[in-house]
């Protein structure tokens, strides 16, 4: 008998249906030479300090730091977990082979390995490694089962992270609580939570210590184009008023017009952080974005969500037409791609060197209307991003107009959309830069009256973090580290993981 162990009952059910293991048993499904069981995410965790030695049971500065000679795992204290583990343990003892069907990532590897270690698994272990739960992906994954040892380094990374979290969390929490908690509060310290809290606190301090300063700027309207005085800010209102009085009766003359055509690439495909940022910006979603994306993954509508890359592997290109054909509600947008000859293949989308455990979050090509309103919004974002990357680049013109009033120089800048291309995919949801400050057509040497004004402004304090801002700050936290060596180490890591 081959035993498959998935990370969730819903995933186990999908796998069992494809393998023909359709007989329901207590805690697993059976049939066709397979039994398929499941965990509930984490079933095991590292032991508490007091389980290693009695002297670590009480919180005492004298025994810190606590560093076990060997870390051990235990079952999480929960009756449901204990009951399911008994089922897993019994199945492992009877299996001729175990197939690890955990989520294909560092955390998924750690969860399943701990459970199999606790269950004393001594038979060969294979690894199912898939990025979506469609029937095609699962069948393809079982045809190409991988060796468990191929993922030993991934498991080691997950273990190291868990042990590091234990060492920091257990020791620093006790140390800070005993020294600063005044006997009333537990001061929790963690690898992710503490530096993230530091970002928030530093921003709060900057806001509280900020002293606003008033300044004045001069702008003038000439034929519906807004020109700014190149002197910039005036710290004294009298100086601004004197200049306004000087230029008001004079005509504005156009000195030069510079138009630079440019091409804008479609926006990147989503990794988890980018999806979280976009959902926070558009829908004010917070932590629920991951659970929504996970639900879409389990419904086979989108690919694995816990990813940190915006790219696809080159072998995914052959599957693009089928995915586009499956996006039935978006036929008006996919048809031009499918009927336009060879589908665009850009190095900004397909790049094997940019792939880590998984590729970017994309639709699977399987579609269902069985989605909650929140899921529909997130799915729509993912689907439109995917469609847009196969459209041509958008052609724009950045225009800079220099003008003079008397002996004062002014400048106006604007942006014009020449060919919207990929922007049509987003319709009215695209940003409205092209609708703002669209300049009229000017001719060099033309001149005429204008309408100047003084604008009173104040310097603004830093803004409070939104969740989207905080995600970005965590992702690029290494930029704020002063130590050059540490900054280089953190450059590509930031704080925590997108999930």
N, C-alpha and C positions, 0 to 999 in steps of 0.2 A: 504494500500500500504506500502511495505517495501522499505525504501530508503537506498541504499548503497553509500558510499562516499569513493572513492579511491584517491590516492595521485597524480596520473597522468592519462591523457586521455588513454594512451596505456594500463595501468593496468585495468582501468575501462572497456575497450573494451573486454579484456580477461574474466573478471568476468561476464560481461553482456552476452557474448556468451554462457557461461556455465549455467547461470541462465535462459536463454531464453528471455532476455530483448533485443530484436533485432531491435525494432522500434526506429529510430533516431529522437530525438527531439532537440530543441535548448539548448545545454549545458548538455544534459543527454540522456540516452538510456532507453527504457521502454518496458515492456512486462512481461507476466506470473506473475503478481502481484508484480513486482519489478520495481523500477527506479534506475538507476545507474549513478551517477554523479561523479565529480572529482574536485580536486584542482590543482594548478600548483606548487606543493611544498608549500612554505610559502605564504599564502594569508594575514595573519595577522602578526603584530609585536607589540612590546610595544610602547606606546605613547612617543613622543619626550618630553624633559623637559618643553618646553614652553606650551605644551598642559595641563600640570598639574597646572601651575600657571604663571601668567604674569611676575613675577620677575625672572623666570628662562629663559626667552626668550633671554636676553642678557648675554654674557659671562662676568662674574664678580666674582673675587675671594671671594668677601664678602658674596656671597650666597652659597658657597660650605661648606659642601657637600650637594648635592641635594638628598634627600631621600623621595620619595613619601610615604604618609601614606598608600596608596593602589595603586598597579600597575594596569594599565588599558591597554587594547589592542585596536588596530585600524587596519583598512584595509590598506594595502600597496598602495601608490599612483600610480595606474596604471589602465588605462581604461579597459583593458582586465580582470584584476582581479576584478574590481568593477562589471563588467557585469556578470562574472561567479558567484560572490557572490549573486547577486540578484536571480539567478536561484536556488542556494543552499538554500537561505532563504525561497523562495516560496515552494520548495519541502519539507523542514523541517516542515513548517506550515501545510502541508497536510498529513505527514507521520504518520503511527501508530507505527512504529519502525524504528530506524536508526541502520545500521550496519557499524561500523567504519572499513573500509578496507585499512587504511593507512599502510605504511611500518611498519613492526613489529619491532619497536625499539623505543628508547627514543625520537628521533627527530620526527619520524612518529606519535607517540602518541601526542606530543605537537602540531604539525601542525594541526591535525584533531580536537583536543579538543578546540583549540583556535577558529577555524572556527565555530564549533558547538556552542560554548559559545556565539560568536558574533551573530550567527543566532538565539539565544534564543531557543535552542532545549529543549523541555520539555517532550519529549516522551522517552520510554525506549531505551537504547543504548546497542547493543551487539558488541563484538569485534571479527573480523576475524584475526587469528594469524597464518601465514604460512611462511615457509622459502624458498619456490620456487613457480613459477607461472605455473607449469605444471597443466594440467587438473586434474590429480589425487590429487595433493596437494590442489587445490582450492576446489574440491568437498569434500575432507576429512575435510578441514577447515570449510566449511559451515555445515557439519554434526556435528561439535564439536564447534559451536560458543560459545564464552566465555562471561562472564559478564563484562561490561565496568569497574565496580568498582574494578575488580580484578587487574586492571592496574592503579589504582589511585596513587600508590607510584611511578610508572614509570613516570606518568604525573607530579607529584610533583617534581621529580628529574629534569625533563626537564624544568619546570617552574623556579625552583631554579637556574639552570644554566643560563637561559636567564636573570633572574633578577640580578644575580651576574655579568654577563657580562655588563648589563646596568649600574649598580652602579659603577663598576670599569671604564668602558669605558667612560661614560659621565663625571664623576667627574675628573678622572685622566687626561683625554685628555684635558679638559678645564684648569685644574690646571697647567699642564706642558706647554701647549701652551701659557697661559697668562704669566707664569714666565720665560720661556726659548725660546719661539718662535720668539722673537724680532719683533713681529707684522707682520711677513711675512709668517711664516709657521705654519701649524697645525701639532702638534706633537701627532700622534695617539697612544694611549695606549690601550692594550687589554690583556685579560687573557692568550691567547695563543701566540699572535704575539710578545708581549714584552719579555717574558722569552725565547722564541725561538730566538729572535734577540740577546738577551744577550749571548746565547750559541755561536752564530756566532761571536759576537764581542770579546768574551773572547778567542776564537780560533784564531781570527785575531791578537789580541795582542800577544798571545803566539808565533805565527809565526814571527811577526815583531821583537820581542825581543829575538828571538832565536839566539844564537851564535854557529855556527858549530865548532866542534872539530875534528881534524884528528887523526885517530888511525890506527894501523896495526894488521892484523891477519895472522897466518900461517896455511895453509892447505896443505895436500899432497895427491896425487893420488896413490893408491895402487890397482892394478888389477881392475881399473875402479870404485873403491869405494873411495869416498872423506872422508878423516879423518881430523878433526879439532884439533888443539893443545889445550889442556885443560888449558893452561895458560890464554887463552882468549885474551883480547885486550892488545896491547903494545902501550903505549903512546909515546915511543921514537923509531924512525925507527932504530937507531943503535942497540938497544937491539934485535929487530926482525931479523936484518941482521946477528947478531952474532949467534943467535940460528939457523938460516937457514944454515949458513956455517958449524955449528957443526953437524947437522943431515943429511945433503945431502949425505955424503959418507957412512953413516950407513944404515943397513937394518932395515926394519919395521918388527916387530914380533907380531903376533896375540896372545893376552893374554886370551881373553874370548869372547864367543859368547852367547848372551842371546836372545832367541826368545820367545815372549809372544803372544800366540794366543788370539784374542779378537773378539767380535761380534759387528758389527755396525748396529744399528737399521735404518730402512728407515727414510728419513727426515719427519718432522712433516707435517701434513696437513696445509693448509694456513688459517691464519686469515688475516685481511685486511693489517695490517702493514707488515707482512712477505711477502705477495703478492706484496705490493708496493716496498719493499726492493729488492726482486728478479727481478721484472720488471725493476727497475732502474739499477741494476747491469748487467743484461743481455741485455736489450734493450734500456737503457738510457731513459726510460719513466719517466716522472715526475708526475705532478698532474693528467695526463690523465688516470692513471691506475684505479682510482676509477670510472671514467665515462665509461671506457671500461668494467669493471666488472659489473657495473650497467646495461649496455646494454646487456651483456650476460645473466644477471638475467631476464631482461624484455623479452628476446628472449627464455626464459625457458631453457636455456642451462646449467646454473649454479645456485647455491643457493644464498640466500641473502648475499650481499658483506660486509655490514657495521658491521662486527663481530670482536670480540676480543678474540676468543678462537680457539685453534687448535684441539679440540676434537669433537667427535660425541656422541650422547646419545645412550644408549644400544638398544633402540627400533629401531634405524636406521639400526642395523645389519641385520635384516630380509629383508631389501630392497636392500642390497648390490648386490646380484646376478642379480636382474633386472637392476640395474644401470650399472653394468659391461657389461651385454648383450647389452645394448643400445649404448655402445661406439664402434660403427662399425669400425671406422678407426684403432682401437687399438686391433682388434681381436687377432692378433698374441701374444699380451701381456696378454690379459684377458683370453684367452683359457686355459693356464696352471693353472690359479686360479680356473676357473669354472669346469675343468675336474679333478682337483686334490683331490676330496673328500671334506671334511669340510673346509670351507673358514676360514682363520686365523682370530682370534679375539683377539686383543692385548689391554691391559689396557692403552697402550700409545696412543691408538686411541679412544677407547670407554670408556668414564668415565662421568657418569651423574653429578658428583660433580664439574666437570670443565665446565659445560654448564651454560652460562648466558642467555641472551635473545635468542640467536641462537647458532647453531653449526658451525663448520668450513665450509669454502667454498669448495664445492665439485660439481662434475657434477650431473645433475638431471637424466641422463639416456636417456634424449631426445636429439637427435642429428640432426643438420642441417648444410649444407654447406654454408648457407647464413650468412657468417661472413666476416668482413673486414680483411685485413692482420693483423692488430693490435689485433683484437679480436681472430683470430686464434692462435696467439702467446700466449696470456694470457690463452685461453682455453686449449691449449696444456700443459702449466705448471700445471694448476689445474687438468687436467685429469691424467697426469702421476704421480703426487703426490698421487692422490687417488688410482691408480692402485698399486703403489709401496708399500703402507702400508699393502697390503695383500700378499706380497712376503716374503720369509724367510729373516732373518738377514744375512748380508754379513760377511763372515769369513775372517779375516785379520791376518797377523803376523807382529807385531812390533819387529824389530830386532835392537839390540844394540851390536856393536862390539868394544871392547877395544883393543888398540894396544900400543906398546912402541917402541920408537926409541932412543937408548941409555938410558938415564935416564928421557926422556920426554914422558909423556902420551898423547895419542891421542884417539879420539872417532869418530865413524861413526854410524849414525842411518838411518834406512830405513824402508819402509813399503811395504809389499807384500800382494796382493789380492789372497787369496786361493780359495774362492768361491764367485763370484760377486753377486749372488742372486739378490736382488732388484736393483742393479746397472744396470742390463741389460735393465731395463725399460727406463733408460735415455740415453742409447746408447753412442754416442760420446759427448753428452751434459754434462755428469757427469764431476766432477772436475778430474784433471789429477794427483792427488797426487800419484796414484799407478804407474804412468809412470815416476815419478821423483825419483831420488836417490834410484832406485831399486838395492840393493846390490847383488854382486855375492856370491856364496857359499864359505865361508871360513872354514878352519880347525884350531882348536886351536893348537898353536905351529908352524904353518907355518910362513915362513919369506921370505923376498926378497927385491929387490930394489924398490924404490918409487920415485915420482917426486914432490918435495915440491915447494911451491911458497909463496911469500909474497903478501897479498892483502891490498892495501891502501883504507881505507874507511873514511867516514865522518859521524858524528852523524847527523841525519835528523830532521828537524823541524816537528811539528805536521802537518798533511795534512789538506788541506781545506776540509770542509764537502762536501761530495756528498749528493744528496737528500736521498739516502739510509742511509748514516751515520747519517744524521740529524733526520730522522725518528726514528732510533734506539736511538739516544741521547735523543729525546723527550720522548720516551717510558720509558727510565730508568733515567730520570732527577733527581729523588729523591736521587740517589746515590751521587749527587754533593752538596746536602744540608748539611750544617754543623750542624745545630740544630737537635739534635737527635730525638726530638718529631716530628718535621716537617718532618724529613726524613722518619720516620715510617709511617706517614700519607700518604706520597707520594709514598711509596714503590711500591704499586700496581697500581698507577694511572698515573704517568708521567704528561706530559703537553698535554692537549687537548684530542681528541679522534682520533682513526685511520682514520676516514672519514674526 
